[in-house]
Each structure stands twice: as C-alpha cells, then as structure tokens.
Amino acid sequence: MYFPQYRPRRLRAGETIRRMVRETTLAADNFIYPLFVTHGKGVKKEIGSMPGNFQQSIDNVVKDCEETWKLGVPAVILFGIPEMKDETGSEACSEHGVVQHAIRAIKDKLPDLLVITDVCLCEYTSHGHCGVIRNGQVQNDETLELLAKEAVSHARAGADMVAPSDMMDGRVGAIREALDDTGYQQVPIMSYAAKYASGFYGPFREAAESTPQFGDRRSYQMDPPNSREALREVALDIEEGADIVMVKPALSYLDIIFQVKQQFNLPVAAYNVSGEFSMIKAGAKLGWIDGDRVMLEVLTSIKRAGADMILTYHAKEAAKLLNG
Ligand SMILES: [Zn+2]
C-alpha cells in the first residue's frame, strides 16, 4: 500500500493517537541512579562538570536515596571515594570502607531500594588504574583476587547486586565463585560486559577522582571501532555467570546495545555516562538545545535500542518529568 492510499501521517495527527501507537515507553522503573560516596559528615560537594551531581558523605547519600526512591527509581549504584589511596586499593575490600558503610546505612533506612555497587579498584588505587600494577602493566590474574574480595565485602555489607567494571579477563567467574563460596549465591552480577575506552568518561573521573596517573585504560577497555568483540565479551561474561550485561557508554554505542539485545536473552543495561550527561547540560546552559527534551529523547533512544535498564545521572530529573 502506497500513497495516496496509505498516509502515515494519519497516525501522528494528535497526541492521543500518538500515545496509542508509541512503541517505546520510558519510566522511572528503567533507571539506576549513580552516587558518589565520600568520608565525613554533612559533605555535599557539587561536581563542576556534572551539575546536580555531588560527592556526598553517607548522611547526605541516604537523603538522596530517599528522594530517589520516592520518585519511583528502583536502584542506585555506589562509587566510593576512599580516605586514602594506595598501590592495591585496600579500602576497596575493607569492612570499614566508605561504600561498605554506605550500604549498611542505606539498607537500614530503605530496605527495598536496590543497592548496586561498582566493583573496581581505580577509585581506590594511588595510580588510578583498575588493577594491580607490576612493571608498569596492569596484572590481570592478581587483580581478580582483589575484585573477588571486594565483591564479597560489598555483599557482606548488604549490597543487593555487584557490578564489576574493570574489564579484566575472567573477573565475572572469579566473583561468582567467591560469592558462592561465602554464602552469597543469591547476589546477582551485573557485568560491565562491553566497556569501551571512551572519551565520554571525562567528567566521571573528576567525580570519582579516578584519573589514571600514567598511561590510559586502552589495554583493558575495548577499542571503540569494534562490535564483534563486544559480542564475544558479552558471551564470555554470560558463560562466567553474569545475570545482567551492560554496554558502556550508551549514546555512541546504540548499535552495540541493539546487537546484544538481539543475540542474547539476558537483561541488558546501558550506562548513559558522564560525558553524555554533561554535553546536554552544557548545551542547555548555552541555550542551544532544550535540555529536558533532549534528555528524554536520548534516554528513549537508549531504551529503544534494547536497554532494559539505564544507569543515568538524569535519573531523578527524568523521573520527575515522567511522573508528571
Ligand atoms: Zn576501574
């Protein structure tokens, strides 16, 4: 059927009919809100390049979680900023680490809010890399032990889900085994399965104070031009026991999200990263784009590509708009 018999505009004529034929619906349920936890009390330090996002002490993080939960956002993901950084990132695995304390405080107030933890070493190491360094190289197998210990310590503190973001080979299997051996068979793993070495992480590194002190992360994060490699990484993580697989970043990798969704039958997460957030904020501040409209369009595109859940700094503001 072609024009003039068929006129696609008929189904776009008014908002009611558009609502009826809309294929993708965005809701607060789809969001995971990232939070940066720091030591101290009463701390709430805005991250310059990420307006509306803060480094916060636990008391303020709990308040933020209450707001998040009230808006209908079901989950947060925690990133820790330790008191002291060292070569092996020891605060990452400490019972008294800032994330471990935060998990206990949040779960105490909001038992139903799903608390996910980022499992990595870069925020905790003095060199800012995601693993142990020897001879200037990130050591894969030695790092696995530390990541497994970190994941278990998060689970012990009450984390509902762990999310390894390091991109070491074999980490999902190592973490699954360690969780199972310590009685945390019920704790799911959301793996950063296809994580690219991206320029879009810039503002996050200010937020998490995790800029590598030498070199970059290209020897472990993926090369942006590759997509078949992403599917291999996802397949490996599923084989090793991942429950949810993530693609990061989201906006420049919608094709990867789409392919992962088509090829695998696990829930897919996408990380709408800091640079994607900051670009919208900057454009809106300059008056060059309508920030709210572009934000919802971007989030919708990520969901339309195949993401079941979106980690996003927009979670609260988008939820407010969607809740109307
Ligand atoms: Zn890392």
Residues whose N, C-alpha, C, O or C-beta is under 5 A from the ligand:
A	BS01	ZN	C120 L121 C122 C130 S165 D166
